[in-house]
């Protein structure tokens, strides 16, 4: 899936729905799907809020890509904005450059996903990649390899 969306706050809802529908194709629980939806919308919202300061709302875009591969969901959210000058500081809980925000976007992403990778370059933009497998599923495990109840003995 690939979406190129105007950098508008209301498009976070579309990201939540689209990524949630894709995640539902794997064996995620409803709680896991909700966590994935929150993490993806936080990544999108961060891009909307921070990537394009001074640009008119919706004048620039954010790209959301998601794929399912070998039981893994991967969601990428990328902008071509100002980048993050101090990534370590930006990932700290409660850090924000906007006084009306709580600074918990990265906290939610890192809490709800198995892996969060951030690549950023000042003046060139940021890409956040979120990865998650359904709980109880190892990297090489397939449904045929899961032992059934009552087997053995």
C-alpha positions in Angstrom: 0.0 0.0 0.0 1.2 3.5 -0.8 -0.5 6.8 0.1 0.8 10.2 -0.8 -1.3 12.5 1.4 -1.3 16.3 1.9 0.3 17.2 5.2 -2.9 17.9 7.0 -3.8 16.8 10.6 -7.2 15.3 9.5 -5.4 12.8 7.2 -4.1 11.0 10.3 -7.5 9.4 10.5 -7.1 8.0 6.9 -3.7 6.6 7.8 -5.2 4.9 10.9 -7.9 3.3 8.9 -5.7 2.2 5.9 -2.9 0.8 8.1 -5.4 -0.9 10.4 -7.1 -2.6 7.4 -3.8 -3.9 6.1 -2.8 -5.1 9.6 -6.1 -7.0 9.9 -4.8 -9.4 7.2 -2.3 -10.8 9.6 -3.1 -12.6 12.9 -3.0 -9.5 15.1 -5.4 -9.2 18.0 -7.8 -6.3 18.0 -5.6 -4.7 20.7 -2.5 -5.0 18.5 -4.3 -3.5 15.5 -5.3 -0.5 17.6 -1.7 -0.1 18.8 -0.5 -0.3 15.2 -3.1 2.3 14.2 -2.0 4.7 17.0 1.7 4.3 16.1 1.2 4.9 12.4 -1.0 8.0 13.0 1.6 9.3 15.5 4.3 9.0 12.9 2.1 10.8 10.3 1.1 13.5 12.8 4.8 14.1 13.7 5.5 14.7 10.0 2.5 17.1 9.7 3.4 19.0 12.8 7.2 19.3 12.4 8.4 18.6 8.9 7.2 21.8 7.1 7.3 24.8 9.4 6.1 27.9 7.7 4.4 26.1 4.8 0.7 26.6 4.3 -1.3 23.6 5.6 -1.6 20.8 3.1 0.9 22.5 0.7 3.4 19.6 1.2 2.9 15.9 1.4 3.7 12.9 3.5 4.2 9.4 2.1 2.9 6.3 3.9 3.8 2.9 2.7 2.9 -0.4 4.3 3.5 -4.0 3.4 3.0 -7.5 4.7 5.9 -9.9 4.3 6.5 -13.3 6.0 4.1 -12.4 8.8 5.7 -9.0 9.4 3.9 -5.7 9.1 6.2 -2.8 8.0 4.9 0.8 7.9 7.0 3.6 6.6 6.1 7.3 7.0 8.3 9.8 5.1 8.4 13.5 4.5 10.8 15.8 2.6 10.9 18.4 5.2 13.4 20.0 7.5 14.6 16.8 9.2 15.3 16.4 12.9 18.4 18.2 14.1 18.8 16.2 17.3 17.1 12.8 17.0 18.2 11.6 20.4 16.5 14.6 22.1 13.4 14.2 19.9 12.9 10.6 21.0 13.0 11.6 24.7 9.6 11.3 26.5 7.8 14.7 26.8 10.3 16.5 24.5 8.5 18.8 22.1 9.1 21.9 20.1 5.5 22.8 20.2 4.2 24.1 23.6 0.6 22.8 23.1 1.9 19.2 22.5 2.8 16.5 25.0 5.8 15.1 23.2 4.8 11.4 23.4 4.7 10.5 19.7 7.9 8.4 19.8 6.9 7.0 23.1 3.7 5.6 21.7 5.5 4.3 18.5 8.3 2.6 20.5 5.8 1.1 23.1 3.4 -0.3 20.6 5.7 -1.6 17.8 8.4 -4.2 17.9 10.9 -2.0 16.1 11.1 1.7 15.2 13.8 3.0 12.9 14.3 6.7 12.2 16.4 8.0 9.3 16.6 11.8 9.1 18.7 14.4 7.4 18.5 18.1 8.2 17.0 19.8 5.2 16.1 16.6 3.4 13.4 15.0 5.5 12.7 12.1 7.8 11.6 8.5 7.4 10.1 6.5 10.3 9.8 2.8 9.8 7.6 0.8 12.2 7.7 -3.0 12.3 5.5 -5.5 14.2 4.7 -9.2 14.2 1.6 -10.7 15.8 2.2 -11.7 19.4 3.4 -15.2 19.9 4.7 -15.5 16.3 8.4 -15.9 15.9 10.2 -14.8 12.7 10.2 -18.2 11.0 7.0 -19.6 12.5 4.1 -20.4 10.1 0.6 -21.6 11.0 1.6 -25.2 10.0 4.3 -25.2 12.6 2.1 -24.2 15.5 1.5 -27.4 17.6 -2.2 -28.2 18.1 -3.7 -28.9 21.5 -3.7 -32.5 22.6 -0.7 -33.4 20.3 2.0 -35.6 21.6 2.1 -38.4 24.1 
